[in-house]
Amino acid sequence: RKEVEQDPGPFNVPEGATVAFNCTYSNSASQSFFWYRQDCRKEPKLLMSVYSSGNEDGRFTAQLNRASQYISLLIRDSKLSDSATYLCVVNSYNTDKLIFGTGTRLQVFP
Amino acid sequence: AAGVIQSPRHLIKEKRETATLKCYPIPRHDTVYWYQQGPGQDPQFLISFYEKMQSDKGSIPDRFSAQQFSDYHSELNMSSLELGDSALYFCASSLKRTSGANVLTFGAGSRLTVL
């Protein structure tokens, strides 16, 4: 079983739709959580960090549930440019490395 | 702003050959990470260096080695290449924080194709 699990999708949604991605992690010692975005054949880019209280950045909202070891990302008013793979990422206390989920592919159509 | 620079961007090698990938971190970043991403796979952590010392090790094959030099650039050396080594190799860098997680910035990657 992978340490970070995501639904691979693809999620095909029309412009303007709201879409939510979920992620679960198995290591209860995980301390920091992120969502990265990766376009095809490009490098992963940090979308947002995920804080315990939940946080919002424009159309993007991230939530963390430590008890359930569950992270979510909500995208409102989807744009064509949101089409990408969204990677759920965690790291454990006292380590530098990031553990990536398999990613969830989003395709926004006109 | 300066980003993480990787070279070469593309590399084609034959089985059993050797390859070296280079990474130049963001200036003043003290930690470098190497990741391998196979086709359709998520990035897999290989190895990291902090202040020129190995800080963590992941699923790096024994045929691979890496180091960080005095100018903080890093090189990933791969020997006895196999077809399965064909992948995108990402380098990332960060500035170590005393609290909270390090935020990694990734380079554009080096695409290795083994024939």
Chai-1 contact restraints between the chains, C-beta under 6 A:
chainA,res_idxA,chainB,res_idxB,connection_type,confidence,min_distance_angstrom,max_distance_angstrom,comment,restraint_id
A,S32,B,A101,contact,1.0,0.0,6.0,A-B,restraint_1
A,E43,B,F90,contact,1.0,0.0,6.0,A-B,restraint_2
A,E43,B,F106,contact,1.0,0.0,6.0,A-B,restraint_3
A,E43,B,A108,contact,1.0,0.0,6.0,A-B,restraint_4
A,E43,B,G109,contact,1.0,0.0,6.0,A-B,restraint_5
A,P44,B,F106,contact,1.0,0.0,6.0,A-B,restraint_6
A,N91,B,A101,contact,1.0,0.0,6.0,A-B,restraint_7
A,T95,B,D56,contact,1.0,0.0,6.0,A-B,restraint_8
A,D96,B,S48,contact,1.0,0.0,6.0,A-B,restraint_9
A,D96,B,S55,contact,1.0,0.0,6.0,A-B,restraint_10
A,D96,B,D56,contact,1.0,0.0,6.0,A-B,restraint_11
A,D96,B,N102,contact,1.0,0.0,6.0,A-B,restraint_12
A,K97,B,F45,contact,1.0,0.0,6.0,A-B,restraint_13
A,K97,B,S48,contact,1.0,0.0,6.0,A-B,restraint_14
A,K97,B,D56,contact,1.0,0.0,6.0,A-B,restraint_15
A,F100,B,D42,contact,1.0,0.0,6.0,A-B,restraint_16
A,F100,B,P43,contact,1.0,0.0,6.0,A-B,restraint_17
A,T102,B,D42,contact,1.0,0.0,6.0,A-B,restraint_18
A,G103,B,D42,contact,1.0,0.0,6.0,A-B,restraint_19
